[in-house]
Amino acid sequence: MRSLDFWRVERREGPDGSVERKIRENWVLIDLLHVYDQIGVDVLARMSELAAK
């Protein structure tokens, strides 16, 4: 399954010079068209069928 995973890390320096890093956000995108293609579903053909109704 194809996916994209993005992380936003926040970096803070303490008064003593120490560095702290924390994950503040995470985005995960899944290529659903690719998943449907793998299981044999033609999404565009299905959309055409539904639009014709």
C-alpha positions as CSV (number, residue, x, y, z in Angstrom):
1,M,0.0,0.0,0.0
2,R,1.4,3.4,-1.0
3,S,1.3,6.1,1.7
4,L,2.9,9.3,2.7
5,D,3.8,10.1,6.3
6,F,4.7,13.7,7.3
7,W,6.0,14.7,10.7
8,R,6.5,18.2,12.2
9,V,9.0,18.2,15.0
10,E,9.4,21.1,17.3
11,R,12.9,21.9,18.7
12,R,13.4,23.9,21.9
13,E,16.6,24.8,23.6
14,G,16.7,25.0,27.3
15,P,18.5,27.6,29.4
16,D,21.2,25.1,30.1
17,G,21.8,24.5,26.4
18,S,20.0,21.2,26.3
19,V,17.9,20.5,23.2
20,E,14.4,19.0,23.4
21,R,12.6,17.7,20.3
22,K,8.9,16.8,20.3
23,I,6.6,15.5,17.5
24,R,3.9,18.1,17.3
25,E,1.9,17.0,14.2
26,N,1.7,13.9,12.0
27,W,-0.1,13.5,8.7
28,V,-0.7,10.2,7.0
29,L,-2.1,10.0,3.4
30,I,-3.1,6.7,1.9
31,D,-3.3,6.2,-1.9
32,L,-6.8,4.7,-1.9
33,L,-7.0,4.6,-5.7
34,H,-4.0,2.3,-5.6
35,V,-5.6,0.0,-3.0
36,Y,-8.8,-0.3,-5.0
37,D,-6.7,-1.1,-8.1
38,Q,-5.0,-3.9,-6.2
39,I,-8.3,-5.5,-5.3
40,G,-9.7,-5.1,-8.9
41,V,-12.1,-2.1,-8.4
42,D,-12.1,0.4,-11.3
43,V,-13.1,3.5,-9.4
44,L,-13.5,5.7,-12.5
45,A,-15.7,3.2,-14.2
46,R,-17.8,2.9,-11.0
47,M,-18.1,6.7,-10.8
48,S,-19.4,6.7,-14.4
49,E,-21.9,4.0,-13.6
50,L,-23.2,6.0,-10.6
51,A,-23.3,9.3,-12.6
52,A,-25.4,7.6,-15.3
53,K,-28.2,6.7,-12.8
